[in-house]
């Protein structure tokens, strides 16, 4: 794999610039520092207007792009173009900077992250890459051409349609299957790059993909996190276990406290208290209420039942000992044949 001594390259490219022009170039792209600076911030630092900063930046880039530097610039741009093409020809700006710098930049002893901005500088120097600004659907992107952008946007629309139809989160393998119905030649690297650009498609902590505004993809509070955890465990859980699983999953740095989880689950209709501190999802067929209430519901739905059938039906809806069910059956009448029924 080609590696560039990016510090050495950048220093050579800006060597003939004035000190102010060097500083503005480095600051605008965030090269050698933690982040880039805005035109406004640089203007305030030098006591000049935003427009003047823009003019100095443009003039500096023209000097950097001079024929004398072509031998230095061209190899980086060539590798950068190949990198983009291998990922479908379009990538979200932050991901492109991070991945290309990690793969192709050498910056010892300084962190590579401080030189990610050099990627954007080379994209600007090339002049033939297209930048698409951030909008409601996509993050800012760089592309080799307009066709790549259209392909990505078409795929995103295709996948969005699938999610709205299926109304479920899916693993990456199933998502790949959906994507290949739109573009049979699509590889996983391209799909991952395309997905990183879309705002409305995201993955959760369990590597499942769906619409970014779905609670099971982007849980916003304890209730959503508890629902997602329990849906994966697929069995009733004590509220302390739910809290523990939420914290293990690492949805956020905020710790979920057991009592907070207990209080939130009580108030949410998606959960049913099925035992002492034990919760299940209503979707699983569990019912709230006392054991007597559940027996009444079972007999109402099924008609007269034997004691064994009542126990079986109630245990499917509540976590309780069979002896407790038998005790509560004393309040119900028996028909001939020993079947219980409602009065």
C-alpha positions in Angstrom: 0.0 0.0 0.0 1.3 3.5 -0.9 2.2 5.6 2.1 2.9 9.4 1.9 5.0 11.4 4.3 2.2 13.9 4.5 4.0 16.3 6.8 7.0 16.5 4.4 4.7 16.9 1.4 2.6 19.7 2.9 5.7 21.6 4.1 7.1 21.4 0.6 3.9 22.6 -1.0 3.6 25.7 1.2 7.3 26.4 1.5 7.2 29.5 -0.8 4.1 31.1 0.7 4.2 34.0 3.2 3.9 33.2 6.8 0.3 34.5 6.9 -0.7 32.5 3.8 0.9 29.3 5.3 -1.1 29.8 8.5 -4.3 30.4 6.7 -4.0 27.3 4.6 -3.1 25.1 7.5 -5.9 26.7 9.7 -8.6 26.4 7.0 -7.9 22.7 6.4 -7.0 21.9 10.0 -3.6 20.5 9.0 -1.3 19.8 12.0 -4.0 20.9 14.5 -7.1 19.4 16.1 -9.7 21.0 13.8 -10.1 23.5 11.0 -10.9 27.2 11.6 -13.7 29.2 10.0 -13.1 32.2 7.8 -14.7 34.3 10.6 -12.3 33.0 13.2 -9.2 33.6 11.1 -10.4 37.0 10.1 -10.8 38.0 13.7 -7.4 36.8 14.5 -5.8 38.9 11.7 -8.2 41.8 11.9 -9.4 41.3 8.3 -12.8 40.4 6.7 -14.0 36.9 5.9 -13.9 37.8 2.2 -10.2 38.8 2.5 -9.4 35.5 4.2 -11.1 33.7 1.4 -9.1 35.7 -1.2 -5.8 34.8 0.6 -6.8 31.2 0.7 -7.7 31.0 -3.0 -4.5 32.8 -4.0 -2.4 30.5 -1.8 -3.9 27.4 -3.3 -3.2 28.7 -6.8 0.5 29.1 -5.8 0.5 25.6 -4.3 -1.0 24.2 -7.5 1.8 25.6 -9.6 3.5 23.3 -12.3 6.6 23.2 -10.0 4.5 21.2 -7.5 2.8 18.9 -9.9 5.1 16.0 -9.3 4.3 16.1 -5.6 0.6 16.6 -5.9 -0.3 14.2 -8.8 0.6 10.9 -7.0 -1.5 11.7 -4.0 -4.5 12.7 -6.1 -4.1 9.6 -8.2 -4.2 7.3 -5.1 -7.1 9.4 -3.7 -9.1 8.9 -6.9 -8.6 5.1 -6.8 -9.5 5.0 -3.2 -12.8 6.8 -3.9 -13.6 4.7 -7.0 -13.1 1.5 -5.0 -15.9 2.6 -2.7 -18.4 3.5 -5.3 -17.0 6.9 -6.2 -18.5 8.9 -3.4 -17.9 9.1 0.4 -19.0 11.2 3.3 -16.3 13.8 4.0 -15.4 12.9 7.5 -15.2 9.2 6.7 -13.1 9.8 3.6 -10.6 12.0 5.5 -10.3 9.5 8.4 -10.0 6.3 6.3 -7.7 7.7 3.5 -5.4 9.3 6.1 -5.2 6.1 8.1 -4.4 4.0 5.1 -2.0 6.3 3.2 -0.5 9.0 5.5 2.6 8.7 7.5 2.9 11.4 10.3 5.2 10.0 13.0 5.4 11.0 15.7 2.3 13.2 15.5 -1.2 11.6 15.4 -2.6 10.9 11.9 -5.9 12.6 12.9 -4.2 16.0 12.9 -3.4 15.6 9.2 -6.8 14.3 8.0 -7.5 17.8 6.7 -4.8 17.4 4.1 -7.1 15.0 2.3 -9.6 17.9 1.7 -6.8 20.1 0.6 -5.8 17.6 -2.1 -9.4 17.2 -3.2 -9.5 21.0 -3.7 -6.1 21.0 -5.5 -7.3 18.3 -7.9 -10.2 20.5 -9.1 -12.1 17.6 -10.7 -13.7 16.1 -7.6 -17.3 17.1 -6.8 -18.3 18.2 -3.3 -22.0 18.0 -2.4 -23.1 20.1 0.6 -24.9 18.7 3.6 -28.7 18.7 3.2 -31.7 17.1 5.0 -30.9 13.6 3.7 -27.1 13.4 3.3 -24.0 14.5 5.1 -21.4 16.5 3.0 -19.8 14.2 0.4 -17.0 14.1 -2.1 -17.4 12.2 -5.4 -15.4 11.4 -8.5 -18.4 12.6 -10.7 -22.1 13.3 -10.7 -23.0 9.7 -11.8 -21.6 8.3 -8.5 -23.7 10.8 -6.5 -26.8 9.7 -8.5 -26.1 6.0 -7.9 -25.7 6.6 -4.2 -28.9 8.6 -3.9 -30.8 6.0 -5.9 -29.6 3.3 -3.6 -30.5 5.3 -0.5 -34.0 5.8 -1.8 -34.3 2.1 -2.7 -33.3 1.0 0.8 -35.5 3.6 2.5 -38.4 2.2 0.6 -37.6 -1.3 1.8 -37.4 -0.2 5.4 -40.7 1.6 5.2 -42.3 -1.4 3.7 -40.8 -4.1 6.0 -40.9 -1.9 9.2 -38.1 -3.8 10.8 -34.3 -3.5 11.5 -32.1 -5.9 9.7 -28.6 -7.2 9.8 -25.9 -6.2 7.3 -26.2 -9.4 5.3 -30.0 -8.9 4.7 -29.4 -5.2 3.9 -26.8 -6.2 1.4 -29.4 -8.4 -0.3 -31.8 -5.5 -0.6 -29.0 -3.3 -2.0 -28.1 -5.9 -4.6 -31.6 -5.9 -6.0 -30.9 -2.3 -6.9 -27.3 -2.8 -8.0 -26.3 -6.5 -8.5 -22.6 -5.5 -8.8 -22.5 -3.6 -5.5 -19.7 -4.7 -3.1 -19.7 -4.3 0.7 -17.1 -1.5 0.8 -19.3 0.6 -1.6 -22.4 -0.2 0.4 -20.7 0.8 3.7 -19.4 4.0 2.2 -22.9 4.9 0.7 -24.6 4.2 4.1 -22.2 6.5 6.0 -23.4 9.4 3.8 -27.1 8.9 4.5 -28.7 10.7 7.5 -31.9 8.7 7.5 -30.3 5.2 7.6 -28.3 4.1 10.6 -27.3 1.1 12.7 -27.8 0.5 16.4 -25.5 -0.9 19.1 -26.3 -4.5 17.9 -25.2 -3.9 14.3 -28.8 -3.8 13.0 -29.8 -1.3 10.3 -32.9 0.7 10.0 -34.3 4.2 9.8 -32.3 6.6 12.0 -35.5 7.9 13.7 -36.7 4.5 14.8 -36.4 4.0 18.6 -34.8 0.6 18.0 -32.0 2.2 16.0 -31.6 5.5 17.9 -33.0 4.9 21.4 -33.6 8.2 23.0 -34.3 7.3 26.6 -34.3 4.4 29.2 -37.6 3.0 27.9 -36.4 2.7 24.3 -33.1 1.2 25.4 -34.9 -1.3 27.7 -37.2 -2.3 24.8 -34.2 -2.9 22.5 -32.3 -4.9 25.1 -35.3 -7.1 26.0 -36.2 -7.7 22.4 -32.8 -9.2 21.8 -32.8 -11.3 25.0 -36.3 -12.6 24.1 -37.3 -13.5 27.7 -38.7 -11.8 30.8 -36.0 -9.9 32.7 -35.8 -8.4 36.2 -35.5 -4.6 36.1 -32.0 -4.9 37.6 -31.0 -7.2 34.7 -32.4 -4.7 32.2 -30.4 -1.9 33.8 -27.2 -4.0 33.7 -27.7 -4.9 30.0 -28.3 -1.3 29.0 -25.0 -0.3 30.7 -23.1 -3.3 29.1 -24.4 -2.3 25.6 -22.9 1.2 26.0 -25.7 3.2 24.4 -24.1 6.3 26.1 -21.8 7.2 28.9 -24.9 7.9 31.1 -25.4 5.0 33.6 -28.9 3.5 33.8 -29.9 3.1 37.4 -32.1 0.0 38.3 -34.7 2.1 40.1 -34.9 4.5 37.2 -35.4 1.6 34.8 -38.1 0.1 37.1 -40.0 3.5 37.3 -39.8 4.0 33.5 -41.0 0.5 32.6 -44.1 0.8 34.8 -45.2 3.8 32.8 -44.7 2.3 29.3 -47.4 0.2 27.7 -44.9 -1.8 25.8 -43.8 -3.6 29.0 -45.8 -5.9 31.3 -45.0 -6.6 35.0 -45.2 -10.4 35.0 -43.6 -11.2 38.4 -41.8 -9.5 41.3 -39.7 -6.9 39.5 -39.9 -9.1 36.4 -40.9 -7.5 33.1 -41.8 -8.9 29.6 -42.8 -7.3 26.4 -46.5 -7.0 25.6 -45.7 -8.1 22.1 -44.8 -11.5 23.4 -48.4 -12.1 24.6 -48.0 -11.4 28.3 -50.8 -9.7 30.1 -50.9 -7.3 33.0 -53.1 -7.7 36.1 -53.4 -10.3 38.9 -53.3 -14.0 38.3 -57.0 -14.1 38.7 -57.4 -11.4 36.0 -55.3 -13.5 33.6 -57.3 -16.7 34.3 -60.4 -14.8 33.6 -59.0 -13.6 30.3 -57.9 -17.1 29.4 -61.3 -18.6 30.1 -63.1 -15.8 28.3 -61.0 -16.4 25.2 -61.0 -20.2 25.2 -64.1 -21.3 27.0 -64.1 -24.1 29.7 -60.6 -25.6 30.2 -59.1 -28.3 32.3 -56.8 -27.3 35.2 -53.8 -28.4 33.2 -54.8 -26.2 30.2 -55.5 -23.2 32.4 -52.0 -23.5 33.9 -50.4 -23.9 30.5 -52.3 -20.8 29.1 -51.6 -18.6 32.2 -47.9 -19.5 32.2 -47.7 -18.3 28.6 -48.8 -14.9 29.8 -47.4 -14.5 33.3 -44.3 -15.7 35.2 -45.8 -17.4 38.2 -45.7 -20.7 40.1 -48.3 -23.4 39.0 -49.3 -23.6 42.7 -50.3 -19.9 42.6 -52.5 -20.5 39.6 -54.2 -23.6 41.3 -54.9 -21.5 44.4 -56.5 -18.8 42.3 -58.7 -21.3 40.5 -60.6 -21.9 43.7 -62.5 -18.8 42.8 -63.8 -20.3 39.6 -66.6 -22.9 39.0 -66.1 -26.3 37.6 -68.3 -28.0 35.0 -68.8 -31.7 34.7 -65.6 -33.2 33.5 -63.5 -31.0 35.8 -63.3 -28.0 33.4 -63.2 -24.5 34.8 -65.5 -21.8 33.4 -66.6 -18.3 34.0 -69.7 -17.9 36.2 
